[in-house]
Amino acid sequence: MEFQHTKEFAKSLDENDTLKNFKSSFLFPQHKGKNVIYFCGNSLGLQPKQTKKALGQELDDWATHGVEGHFKAKYPWYTYHEMLAEPLSKIIGAKTNEVVAMNSLTVNMHLLMVSFYKPYGKRKKILCEHRPFSSDQYMLETQVRFHGLNPDDCIIEMKPRKNEKIIRTDDIVAKIDEIEDELALVLFGGVNYYTGQLFDIKAITKEAHKVGAYAGFDLAHAAGNVKLQMHDWNVDFAAWCGYKYLNSGPGCVAGIYVHEKHTKNPEIIRFAGWFGYDKETRFKMESGFKPIKTAEGWQLSNDPIFSMAMHKAALDIFDEAGIDLLCKKSKLLTDYLEFTLIEINSLLKKNIFEIITPKNPQERGCQLSIIVSSGGKLLVEKLSTQGIIVDWREPDVMRISPVPLYNSFEDIYLLGEAMLDFYKS
């Protein structure tokens, strides 16, 4: 498609958008009595309008039933998480028995590391990307120390080549082959939070297994953003949060994926709790942990119902829209954003914006990370005063995420015009 930087062209794309009505399903922060233009879904998604009603249902059931709400609520609390398995499985490309909503992201990563980071002999090393999100960095360091090992010896970070911004898949594969029998685990973000690079999960997993290592992924910036096939790619485990692209609220319940080849293995080491115990005999309260033979076997405690109610409200929207159509629109939105940034450089006759996110649509989601050569932080602040919300990461990167559920092509056009005005003034 040949793009144009005109309001008329942007509106024509919006008119032909089969998902355009989903924008009305969300609540937007207000600026001078109007909806802001919101490009921060990669940090915190917007609130669905049905969230308050969903949460109110559970509050009413609590008031009406008290403890009996576990079985008499409209959506019984005792099995609440089971309703979320199917929509989550569609989003990450898994079987329903391989996913469960529980806890928060980093808690889940720690729990999964208990099962999948088992250093022994020479096989002690973890391979991850350079500059993973800091929580993953700290999680990896402390897990290594928990085993009495030195993070400097065990954690290997993959960096881009000199004068490059992204990590080549060939280099990751080569490093896995180089480490070989010293490698215990490969753990990458599905999409790197800083650069927006979507890693080749399938290729990385295949190579990790080839040398006898596990492969896991932090899908915080991937779930609900890109097309995933975790089961078919034979990934061992993954975790994600619910508050970014999944629009389930700040600090909302997160989720995990564990491949069924592991869920069916009762001997796999894990930290256990009563909600991961076999459902048929759970209330006998017997000693000796007997895990559920699904991802539910990694659960510890009762479902956090209020958080899960907000999660369900958001997942219902994903289920209605369909992840395939969302990814299709996402690609077009992101391509149009890329075109707009390049067009601004051309109109200003300056290389103001350098996009560091891969140009190949197969290597990115909807986030573009941009190095701003001058006035970047001031630009972000100015946009905010005009009701346009983007994200700034020190020292010089602006992140913009056009989310297909609630962003439009006109949003991108208006962003471009505001940027032009800033640099022309």
Order of alpha helices (4+ residues) and beta strands (2+ residues): alpha-beta-beta-beta-beta-beta-alpha-alpha-alpha-beta-alpha-beta-alpha-alpha-beta-alpha-beta-alpha-beta-beta-beta-alpha-alpha-alpha-beta-beta-alpha-beta-beta-beta-alpha
